[in-house]
Amino acid sequence: METQDDLLVRVGKHVPGFGGMYVDLDGRLVLYLLDTAQLPVARSAIEAVFGPDRVPAAGVRAVKGQYTVSQLAAWTRRAAAVLDLTGVTLVDLDEARNRVAIGVDDRLRVKAVAKALSSMKVPRAAVVIDVTGPIRPVNRR
């Protein structure tokens, strides 16, 4: 079964400058594109990959992205190794920010994560490190 990231990469194969998407507060689908003039092609690719119902009635708009979803997916796979570091809570391709997102339980962990990323050849500018707080198990009764 394909993941959300797999589907985004498929869109990127049709639109090489595609960097991700999200729905804004006005209900519009916002697409990150290296070339915003590619909006019509990107919209068609999203409809082909995700289905026409994925495009909301409020419409679609493009914003300038810095990275392609293929780049972000590759860096996310490499960055997953930081999950072995104490205090790292998540690694994700964050298509809503056109970045790789990494969560840490405490701000004091940021420096160690940044150092590890440089050895993995993941550009620091492509990563957002968020302090998520510790992960606590949920007791189900």
Chimera marker file (.cmm) of the C-alpha trace (Angstrom):
<marker_set name="trace">
<marker id="1" x="0.000" y="0.000" z="0.000" r="1" g="1" b="0" radius="0.5"/>
<marker id="2" x="1.318" y="3.436" z="-0.936" r="1" g="1" b="0" radius="0.5"/>
<marker id="3" x="1.934" y="6.001" z="1.775" r="1" g="1" b="0" radius="0.5"/>
<marker id="4" x="1.056" y="9.686" z="1.526" r="1" g="1" b="0" radius="0.5"/>
<marker id="5" x="4.742" y="10.371" z="0.825" r="1" g="1" b="0" radius="0.5"/>
<marker id="6" x="4.733" y="7.801" z="-2.013" r="1" g="1" b="0" radius="0.5"/>
<marker id="7" x="1.755" y="9.541" z="-3.591" r="1" g="1" b="0" radius="0.5"/>
<marker id="8" x="3.456" y="12.926" z="-3.304" r="1" g="1" b="0" radius="0.5"/>
<marker id="9" x="6.549" y="11.519" z="-5.028" r="1" g="1" b="0" radius="0.5"/>
<marker id="10" x="4.291" y="10.208" z="-7.818" r="1" g="1" b="0" radius="0.5"/>
<marker id="11" x="2.948" y="13.726" z="-8.336" r="1" g="1" b="0" radius="0.5"/>
<marker id="12" x="6.556" y="14.936" z="-8.412" r="1" g="1" b="0" radius="0.5"/>
<marker id="13" x="7.317" y="12.539" z="-11.265" r="1" g="1" b="0" radius="0.5"/>
<marker id="14" x="4.671" y="14.330" z="-13.347" r="1" g="1" b="0" radius="0.5"/>
<marker id="15" x="5.686" y="17.793" z="-12.114" r="1" g="1" b="0" radius="0.5"/>
<marker id="16" x="9.450" y="17.844" z="-11.407" r="1" g="1" b="0" radius="0.5"/>
<marker id="17" x="9.264" y="21.091" z="-9.381" r="1" g="1" b="0" radius="0.5"/>
<marker id="18" x="6.492" y="19.876" z="-7.052" r="1" g="1" b="0" radius="0.5"/>
<marker id="19" x="7.392" y="20.371" z="-3.390" r="1" g="1" b="0" radius="0.5"/>
<marker id="20" x="4.299" y="19.304" z="-1.452" r="1" g="1" b="0" radius="0.5"/>
<marker id="21" x="0.855" y="20.622" z="-0.608" r="1" g="1" b="0" radius="0.5"/>
<marker id="22" x="-1.495" y="21.550" z="2.196" r="1" g="1" b="0" radius="0.5"/>
<marker id="23" x="-4.942" y="23.053" z="2.702" r="1" g="1" b="0" radius="0.5"/>
<marker id="24" x="-4.840" y="26.650" z="3.970" r="1" g="1" b="0" radius="0.5"/>
<marker id="25" x="-7.204" y="28.320" z="6.431" r="1" g="1" b="0" radius="0.5"/>
<marker id="26" x="-9.432" y="29.465" z="3.537" r="1" g="1" b="0" radius="0.5"/>
<marker id="27" x="-9.867" y="25.851" z="2.397" r="1" g="1" b="0" radius="0.5"/>
<marker id="28" x="-7.660" y="26.209" z="-0.698" r="1" g="1" b="0" radius="0.5"/>
<marker id="29" x="-5.144" y="23.594" z="-1.716" r="1" g="1" b="0" radius="0.5"/>
<marker id="30" x="-1.717" y="25.248" z="-1.639" r="1" g="1" b="0" radius="0.5"/>
<marker id="31" x="1.013" y="23.708" z="-3.780" r="1" g="1" b="0" radius="0.5"/>
<marker id="32" x="4.730" y="24.297" z="-3.344" r="1" g="1" b="0" radius="0.5"/>
<marker id="33" x="6.267" y="24.598" z="-6.793" r="1" g="1" b="0" radius="0.5"/>
<marker id="34" x="9.771" y="25.613" z="-7.853" r="1" g="1" b="0" radius="0.5"/>
<marker id="35" x="8.079" y="27.263" z="-10.845" r="1" g="1" b="0" radius="0.5"/>
<marker id="36" x="4.628" y="28.554" z="-9.889" r="1" g="1" b="0" radius="0.5"/>
<marker id="37" x="3.680" y="28.746" z="-13.579" r="1" g="1" b="0" radius="0.5"/>
<marker id="38" x="3.404" y="24.942" z="-13.406" r="1" g="1" b="0" radius="0.5"/>
<marker id="39" x="0.201" y="25.224" z="-11.363" r="1" g="1" b="0" radius="0.5"/>
<marker id="40" x="-2.163" y="23.877" z="-14.085" r="1" g="1" b="0" radius="0.5"/>
<marker id="41" x="0.083" y="20.848" z="-14.716" r="1" g="1" b="0" radius="0.5"/>
<marker id="42" x="0.441" y="20.243" z="-10.975" r="1" g="1" b="0" radius="0.5"/>
<marker id="43" x="-3.310" y="20.426" z="-10.421" r="1" g="1" b="0" radius="0.5"/>
<marker id="44" x="-3.854" y="17.832" z="-13.153" r="1" g="1" b="0" radius="0.5"/>
<marker id="45" x="-1.194" y="15.567" z="-11.651" r="1" g="1" b="0" radius="0.5"/>
<marker id="46" x="-2.778" y="15.807" z="-8.185" r="1" g="1" b="0" radius="0.5"/>
<marker id="47" x="-6.178" y="14.931" z="-9.623" r="1" g="1" b="0" radius="0.5"/>
<marker id="48" x="-4.631" y="11.964" z="-11.482" r="1" g="1" b="0" radius="0.5"/>
<marker id="49" x="-2.752" y="10.616" z="-8.442" r="1" g="1" b="0" radius="0.5"/>
<marker id="50" x="-5.102" y="11.470" z="-5.562" r="1" g="1" b="0" radius="0.5"/>
<marker id="51" x="-8.415" y="11.761" z="-7.404" r="1" g="1" b="0" radius="0.5"/>
<marker id="52" x="-10.420" y="14.825" z="-8.458" r="1" g="1" b="0" radius="0.5"/>
<marker id="53" x="-12.096" y="15.063" z="-5.048" r="1" g="1" b="0" radius="0.5"/>
<marker id="54" x="-8.730" y="16.001" z="-3.499" r="1" g="1" b="0" radius="0.5"/>
<marker id="55" x="-8.984" y="19.486" z="-5.031" r="1" g="1" b="0" radius="0.5"/>
<marker id="56" x="-11.297" y="21.500" z="-2.748" r="1" g="1" b="0" radius="0.5"/>
<marker id="57" x="-14.099" y="23.704" z="-4.034" r="1" g="1" b="0" radius="0.5"/>
<marker id="58" x="-12.185" y="26.734" z="-2.694" r="1" g="1" b="0" radius="0.5"/>
<marker id="59" x="-9.572" y="26.133" z="-5.403" r="1" g="1" b="0" radius="0.5"/>
<marker id="60" x="-5.826" y="25.834" z="-5.716" r="1" g="1" b="0" radius="0.5"/>
<marker id="61" x="-2.966" y="28.289" z="-5.466" r="1" g="1" b="0" radius="0.5"/>
<marker id="62" x="0.794" y="27.991" z="-5.871" r="1" g="1" b="0" radius="0.5"/>
<marker id="63" x="3.586" y="29.267" z="-3.654" r="1" g="1" b="0" radius="0.5"/>
<marker id="64" x="7.296" y="29.205" z="-4.388" r="1" g="1" b="0" radius="0.5"/>
<marker id="65" x="8.951" y="26.149" z="-2.858" r="1" g="1" b="0" radius="0.5"/>
<marker id="66" x="12.644" y="25.643" z="-2.177" r="1" g="1" b="0" radius="0.5"/>
<marker id="67" x="12.808" y="21.861" z="-2.432" r="1" g="1" b="0" radius="0.5"/>
<marker id="68" x="11.140" y="19.144" z="-4.459" r="1" g="1" b="0" radius="0.5"/>
<marker id="69" x="9.178" y="16.431" z="-2.765" r="1" g="1" b="0" radius="0.5"/>
<marker id="70" x="11.666" y="13.882" z="-4.167" r="1" g="1" b="0" radius="0.5"/>
<marker id="71" x="14.540" y="15.688" z="-2.453" r="1" g="1" b="0" radius="0.5"/>
<marker id="72" x="12.590" y="15.899" z="0.796" r="1" g="1" b="0" radius="0.5"/>
<marker id="73" x="11.672" y="12.199" z="0.627" r="1" g="1" b="0" radius="0.5"/>
<marker id="74" x="15.324" y="11.205" z="0.140" r="1" g="1" b="0" radius="0.5"/>
<marker id="75" x="16.472" y="13.429" z="3.003" r="1" g="1" b="0" radius="0.5"/>
<marker id="76" x="13.673" y="12.126" z="5.234" r="1" g="1" b="0" radius="0.5"/>
<marker id="77" x="14.836" y="8.548" z="4.619" r="1" g="1" b="0" radius="0.5"/>
<marker id="78" x="18.431" y="9.512" z="5.483" r="1" g="1" b="0" radius="0.5"/>
<marker id="79" x="17.371" y="11.551" z="8.504" r="1" g="1" b="0" radius="0.5"/>
<marker id="80" x="15.385" y="8.621" z="9.928" r="1" g="1" b="0" radius="0.5"/>
<marker id="81" x="18.654" y="7.431" z="11.464" r="1" g="1" b="0" radius="0.5"/>
<marker id="82" x="18.395" y="10.247" z="14.047" r="1" g="1" b="0" radius="0.5"/>
<marker id="83" x="15.515" y="8.310" z="15.601" r="1" g="1" b="0" radius="0.5"/>
<marker id="84" x="18.268" y="6.279" z="17.267" r="1" g="1" b="0" radius="0.5"/>
<marker id="85" x="19.345" y="9.377" z="19.213" r="1" g="1" b="0" radius="0.5"/>
<marker id="86" x="17.943" y="9.872" z="22.682" r="1" g="1" b="0" radius="0.5"/>
<marker id="87" x="15.070" y="12.325" z="22.731" r="1" g="1" b="0" radius="0.5"/>
<marker id="88" x="14.167" y="12.291" z="19.028" r="1" g="1" b="0" radius="0.5"/>
<marker id="89" x="10.408" y="11.860" z="18.764" r="1" g="1" b="0" radius="0.5"/>
<marker id="90" x="9.699" y="11.986" z="15.027" r="1" g="1" b="0" radius="0.5"/>
<marker id="91" x="11.085" y="12.346" z="11.511" r="1" g="1" b="0" radius="0.5"/>
<marker id="92" x="8.650" y="13.319" z="8.765" r="1" g="1" b="0" radius="0.5"/>
<marker id="93" x="8.453" y="14.732" z="5.265" r="1" g="1" b="0" radius="0.5"/>
<marker id="94" x="6.534" y="17.889" z="6.121" r="1" g="1" b="0" radius="0.5"/>
<marker id="95" x="4.827" y="18.796" z="2.866" r="1" g="1" b="0" radius="0.5"/>
<marker id="96" x="2.989" y="21.681" z="4.539" r="1" g="1" b="0" radius="0.5"/>
<marker id="97" x="6.302" y="23.458" z="5.229" r="1" g="1" b="0" radius="0.5"/>
<marker id="98" x="8.364" y="22.141" z="2.292" r="1" g="1" b="0" radius="0.5"/>
<marker id="99" x="10.848" y="20.735" z="4.802" r="1" g="1" b="0" radius="0.5"/>
<marker id="100" x="11.932" y="17.644" z="6.683" r="1" g="1" b="0" radius="0.5"/>
<marker id="101" x="10.498" y="17.866" z="10.206" r="1" g="1" b="0" radius="0.5"/>
<marker id="102" x="12.285" y="16.386" z="13.184" r="1" g="1" b="0" radius="0.5"/>
<marker id="103" x="10.819" y="16.398" z="16.668" r="1" g="1" b="0" radius="0.5"/>
<marker id="104" x="12.840" y="16.365" z="19.865" r="1" g="1" b="0" radius="0.5"/>
<marker id="105" x="11.664" y="16.094" z="23.439" r="1" g="1" b="0" radius="0.5"/>
<marker id="106" x="13.810" y="18.991" z="24.697" r="1" g="1" b="0" radius="0.5"/>
<marker id="107" x="15.506" y="22.015" z="23.088" r="1" g="1" b="0" radius="0.5"/>
<marker id="108" x="18.842" y="20.755" z="24.418" r="1" g="1" b="0" radius="0.5"/>
<marker id="109" x="18.685" y="17.916" z="21.852" r="1" g="1" b="0" radius="0.5"/>
<marker id="110" x="18.687" y="20.252" z="18.818" r="1" g="1" b="0" radius="0.5"/>
<marker id="111" x="22.486" y="20.599" z="18.617" r="1" g="1" b="0" radius="0.5"/>
<marker id="112" x="23.086" y="16.822" z="18.625" r="1" g="1" b="0" radius="0.5"/>
<marker id="113" x="20.458" y="16.306" z="15.919" r="1" g="1" b="0" radius="0.5"/>
<marker id="114" x="21.924" y="19.078" z="13.749" r="1" g="1" b="0" radius="0.5"/>
<marker id="115" x="25.392" y="17.536" z="14.085" r="1" g="1" b="0" radius="0.5"/>
<marker id="116" x="24.089" y="14.083" z="13.129" r="1" g="1" b="0" radius="0.5"/>
<marker id="117" x="22.281" y="15.506" z="10.084" r="1" g="1" b="0" radius="0.5"/>
<marker id="118" x="25.487" y="17.015" z="8.703" r="1" g="1" b="0" radius="0.5"/>
<marker id="119" x="27.128" y="13.580" z="8.678" r="1" g="1" b="0" radius="0.5"/>
<marker id="120" x="24.088" y="12.205" z="6.799" r="1" g="1" b="0" radius="0.5"/>
<marker id="121" x="24.363" y="14.842" z="4.054" r="1" g="1" b="0" radius="0.5"/>
<marker id="122" x="20.967" y="16.290" z="4.885" r="1" g="1" b="0" radius="0.5"/>
<marker id="123" x="21.065" y="20.079" z="4.349" r="1" g="1" b="0" radius="0.5"/>
<marker id="124" x="20.332" y="21.840" z="7.624" r="1" g="1" b="0" radius="0.5"/>
<marker id="125" x="18.333" y="24.518" z="5.783" r="1" g="1" b="0" radius="0.5"/>
<marker id="126" x="15.922" y="21.824" z="4.581" r="1" g="1" b="0" radius="0.5"/>
<marker id="127" x="15.137" y="20.712" z="8.137" r="1" g="1" b="0" radius="0.5"/>
<marker id="128" x="12.904" y="22.141" z="10.836" r="1" g="1" b="0" radius="0.5"/>
<marker id="129" x="13.592" y="20.821" z="14.323" r="1" g="1" b="0" radius="0.5"/>
<marker id="130" x="10.588" y="21.244" z="16.598" r="1" g="1" b="0" radius="0.5"/>
<marker id="131" x="10.478" y="20.711" z="20.340" r="1" g="1" b="0" radius="0.5"/>
<marker id="132" x="7.552" y="18.332" z="20.748" r="1" g="1" b="0" radius="0.5"/>
<marker id="133" x="8.055" y="17.398" z="24.366" r="1" g="1" b="0" radius="0.5"/>
<marker id="134" x="8.397" y="13.817" z="25.509" r="1" g="1" b="0" radius="0.5"/>
<marker id="135" x="6.217" y="11.063" z="24.134" r="1" g="1" b="0" radius="0.5"/>
<marker id="136" x="4.109" y="9.476" z="26.819" r="1" g="1" b="0" radius="0.5"/>
<marker id="137" x="2.309" y="6.156" z="26.424" r="1" g="1" b="0" radius="0.5"/>
<marker id="138" x="-1.470" y="6.231" z="26.576" r="1" g="1" b="0" radius="0.5"/>
<marker id="139" x="-3.092" y="3.869" z="29.065" r="1" g="1" b="0" radius="0.5"/>
<marker id="140" x="-6.150" y="2.230" z="27.600" r="1" g="1" b="0" radius="0.5"/>
<marker id="141" x="-8.509" y="0.663" z="30.059" r="1" g="1" b="0" radius="0.5"/>
<link id1="1" id2="2" r="1" g="1" b="0" radius="0.2"/>
<link id1="2" id2="3" r="1" g="1" b="0" radius="0.2"/>
<link id1="3" id2="4" r="1" g="1" b="0" radius="0.2"/>
<link id1="4" id2="5" r="1" g="1" b="0" radius="0.2"/>
<link id1="5" id2="6" r="1" g="1" b="0" radius="0.2"/>
<link id1="6" id2="7" r="1" g="1" b="0" radius="0.2"/>
<link id1="7" id2="8" r="1" g="1" b="0" radius="0.2"/>
<link id1="8" id2="9" r="1" g="1" b="0" radius="0.2"/>
<link id1="9" id2="10" r="1" g="1" b="0" radius="0.2"/>
<link id1="10" id2="11" r="1" g="1" b="0" radius="0.2"/>
<link id1="11" id2="12" r="1" g="1" b="0" radius="0.2"/>
<link id1="12" id2="13" r="1" g="1" b="0" radius="0.2"/>
<link id1="13" id2="14" r="1" g="1" b="0" radius="0.2"/>
<link id1="14" id2="15" r="1" g="1" b="0" radius="0.2"/>
<link id1="15" id2="16" r="1" g="1" b="0" radius="0.2"/>
<link id1="16" id2="17" r="1" g="1" b="0" radius="0.2"/>
<link id1="17" id2="18" r="1" g="1" b="0" radius="0.2"/>
<link id1="18" id2="19" r="1" g="1" b="0" radius="0.2"/>
<link id1="19" id2="20" r="1" g="1" b="0" radius="0.2"/>
<link id1="20" id2="21" r="1" g="1" b="0" radius="0.2"/>
<link id1="21" id2="22" r="1" g="1" b="0" radius="0.2"/>
<link id1="22" id2="23" r="1" g="1" b="0" radius="0.2"/>
<link id1="23" id2="24" r="1" g="1" b="0" radius="0.2"/>
<link id1="24" id2="25" r="1" g="1" b="0" radius="0.2"/>
<link id1="25" id2="26" r="1" g="1" b="0" radius="0.2"/>
<link id1="26" id2="27" r="1" g="1" b="0" radius="0.2"/>
<link id1="27" id2="28" r="1" g="1" b="0" radius="0.2"/>
<link id1="28" id2="29" r="1" g="1" b="0" radius="0.2"/>
<link id1="29" id2="30" r="1" g="1" b="0" radius="0.2"/>
<link id1="30" id2="31" r="1" g="1" b="0" radius="0.2"/>
<link id1="31" id2="32" r="1" g="1" b="0" radius="0.2"/>
<link id1="32" id2="33" r="1" g="1" b="0" radius="0.2"/>
<link id1="33" id2="34" r="1" g="1" b="0" radius="0.2"/>
<link id1="34" id2="35" r="1" g="1" b="0" radius="0.2"/>
<link id1="35" id2="36" r="1" g="1" b="0" radius="0.2"/>
<link id1="36" id2="37" r="1" g="1" b="0" radius="0.2"/>
<link id1="37" id2="38" r="1" g="1" b="0" radius="0.2"/>
<link id1="38" id2="39" r="1" g="1" b="0" radius="0.2"/>
<link id1="39" id2="40" r="1" g="1" b="0" radius="0.2"/>
<link id1="40" id2="41" r="1" g="1" b="0" radius="0.2"/>
<link id1="41" id2="42" r="1" g="1" b="0" radius="0.2"/>
<link id1="42" id2="43" r="1" g="1" b="0" radius="0.2"/>
<link id1="43" id2="44" r="1" g="1" b="0" radius="0.2"/>
<link id1="44" id2="45" r="1" g="1" b="0" radius="0.2"/>
<link id1="45" id2="46" r="1" g="1" b="0" radius="0.2"/>
<link id1="46" id2="47" r="1" g="1" b="0" radius="0.2"/>
<link id1="47" id2="48" r="1" g="1" b="0" radius="0.2"/>
<link id1="48" id2="49" r="1" g="1" b="0" radius="0.2"/>
<link id1="49" id2="50" r="1" g="1" b="0" radius="0.2"/>
<link id1="50" id2="51" r="1" g="1" b="0" radius="0.2"/>
<link id1="51" id2="52" r="1" g="1" b="0" radius="0.2"/>
<link id1="52" id2="53" r="1" g="1" b="0" radius="0.2"/>
<link id1="53" id2="54" r="1" g="1" b="0" radius="0.2"/>
<link id1="54" id2="55" r="1" g="1" b="0" radius="0.2"/>
<link id1="55" id2="56" r="1" g="1" b="0" radius="0.2"/>
<link id1="56" id2="57" r="1" g="1" b="0" radius="0.2"/>
<link id1="57" id2="58" r="1" g="1" b="0" radius="0.2"/>
<link id1="58" id2="59" r="1" g="1" b="0" radius="0.2"/>
<link id1="59" id2="60" r="1" g="1" b="0" radius="0.2"/>
<link id1="60" id2="61" r="1" g="1" b="0" radius="0.2"/>
<link id1="61" id2="62" r="1" g="1" b="0" radius="0.2"/>
<link id1="62" id2="63" r="1" g="1" b="0" radius="0.2"/>
<link id1="63" id2="64" r="1" g="1" b="0" radius="0.2"/>
<link id1="64" id2="65" r="1" g="1" b="0" radius="0.2"/>
<link id1="65" id2="66" r="1" g="1" b="0" radius="0.2"/>
<link id1="66" id2="67" r="1" g="1" b="0" radius="0.2"/>
<link id1="67" id2="68" r="1" g="1" b="0" radius="0.2"/>
<link id1="68" id2="69" r="1" g="1" b="0" radius="0.2"/>
<link id1="69" id2="70" r="1" g="1" b="0" radius="0.2"/>
<link id1="70" id2="71" r="1" g="1" b="0" radius="0.2"/>
<link id1="71" id2="72" r="1" g="1" b="0" radius="0.2"/>
<link id1="72" id2="73" r="1" g="1" b="0" radius="0.2"/>
<link id1="73" id2="74" r="1" g="1" b="0" radius="0.2"/>
<link id1="74" id2="75" r="1" g="1" b="0" radius="0.2"/>
<link id1="75" id2="76" r="1" g="1" b="0" radius="0.2"/>
<link id1="76" id2="77" r="1" g="1" b="0" radius="0.2"/>
<link id1="77" id2="78" r="1" g="1" b="0" radius="0.2"/>
<link id1="78" id2="79" r="1" g="1" b="0" radius="0.2"/>
<link id1="79" id2="80" r="1" g="1" b="0" radius="0.2"/>
<link id1="80" id2="81" r="1" g="1" b="0" radius="0.2"/>
<link id1="81" id2="82" r="1" g="1" b="0" radius="0.2"/>
<link id1="82" id2="83" r="1" g="1" b="0" radius="0.2"/>
<link id1="83" id2="84" r="1" g="1" b="0" radius="0.2"/>
<link id1="84" id2="85" r="1" g="1" b="0" radius="0.2"/>
<link id1="85" id2="86" r="1" g="1" b="0" radius="0.2"/>
<link id1="86" id2="87" r="1" g="1" b="0" radius="0.2"/>
<link id1="87" id2="88" r="1" g="1" b="0" radius="0.2"/>
<link id1="88" id2="89" r="1" g="1" b="0" radius="0.2"/>
<link id1="89" id2="90" r="1" g="1" b="0" radius="0.2"/>
<link id1="90" id2="91" r="1" g="1" b="0" radius="0.2"/>
<link id1="91" id2="92" r="1" g="1" b="0" radius="0.2"/>
<link id1="92" id2="93" r="1" g="1" b="0" radius="0.2"/>
<link id1="93" id2="94" r="1" g="1" b="0" radius="0.2"/>
<link id1="94" id2="95" r="1" g="1" b="0" radius="0.2"/>
<link id1="95" id2="96" r="1" g="1" b="0" radius="0.2"/>
<link id1="96" id2="97" r="1" g="1" b="0" radius="0.2"/>
<link id1="97" id2="98" r="1" g="1" b="0" radius="0.2"/>
<link id1="98" id2="99" r="1" g="1" b="0" radius="0.2"/>
<link id1="99" id2="100" r="1" g="1" b="0" radius="0.2"/>
<link id1="100" id2="101" r="1" g="1" b="0" radius="0.2"/>
<link id1="101" id2="102" r="1" g="1" b="0" radius="0.2"/>
<link id1="102" id2="103" r="1" g="1" b="0" radius="0.2"/>
<link id1="103" id2="104" r="1" g="1" b="0" radius="0.2"/>
<link id1="104" id2="105" r="1" g="1" b="0" radius="0.2"/>
<link id1="105" id2="106" r="1" g="1" b="0" radius="0.2"/>
<link id1="106" id2="107" r="1" g="1" b="0" radius="0.2"/>
<link id1="107" id2="108" r="1" g="1" b="0" radius="0.2"/>
<link id1="108" id2="109" r="1" g="1" b="0" radius="0.2"/>
<link id1="109" id2="110" r="1" g="1" b="0" radius="0.2"/>
<link id1="110" id2="111" r="1" g="1" b="0" radius="0.2"/>
<link id1="111" id2="112" r="1" g="1" b="0" radius="0.2"/>
<link id1="112" id2="113" r="1" g="1" b="0" radius="0.2"/>
<link id1="113" id2="114" r="1" g="1" b="0" radius="0.2"/>
<link id1="114" id2="115" r="1" g="1" b="0" radius="0.2"/>
<link id1="115" id2="116" r="1" g="1" b="0" radius="0.2"/>
<link id1="116" id2="117" r="1" g="1" b="0" radius="0.2"/>
<link id1="117" id2="118" r="1" g="1" b="0" radius="0.2"/>
<link id1="118" id2="119" r="1" g="1" b="0" radius="0.2"/>
<link id1="119" id2="120" r="1" g="1" b="0" radius="0.2"/>
<link id1="120" id2="121" r="1" g="1" b="0" radius="0.2"/>
<link id1="121" id2="122" r="1" g="1" b="0" radius="0.2"/>
<link id1="122" id2="123" r="1" g="1" b="0" radius="0.2"/>
<link id1="123" id2="124" r="1" g="1" b="0" radius="0.2"/>
<link id1="124" id2="125" r="1" g="1" b="0" radius="0.2"/>
<link id1="125" id2="126" r="1" g="1" b="0" radius="0.2"/>
<link id1="126" id2="127" r="1" g="1" b="0" radius="0.2"/>
<link id1="127" id2="128" r="1" g="1" b="0" radius="0.2"/>
<link id1="128" id2="129" r="1" g="1" b="0" radius="0.2"/>
<link id1="129" id2="130" r="1" g="1" b="0" radius="0.2"/>
<link id1="130" id2="131" r="1" g="1" b="0" radius="0.2"/>
<link id1="131" id2="132" r="1" g="1" b="0" radius="0.2"/>
<link id1="132" id2="133" r="1" g="1" b="0" radius="0.2"/>
<link id1="133" id2="134" r="1" g="1" b="0" radius="0.2"/>
<link id1="134" id2="135" r="1" g="1" b="0" radius="0.2"/>
<link id1="135" id2="136" r="1" g="1" b="0" radius="0.2"/>
<link id1="136" id2="137" r="1" g="1" b="0" radius="0.2"/>
<link id1="137" id2="138" r="1" g="1" b="0" radius="0.2"/>
<link id1="138" id2="139" r="1" g="1" b="0" radius="0.2"/>
<link id1="139" id2="140" r="1" g="1" b="0" radius="0.2"/>
<link id1="140" id2="141" r="1" g="1" b="0" radius="0.2"/>
</marker_set>
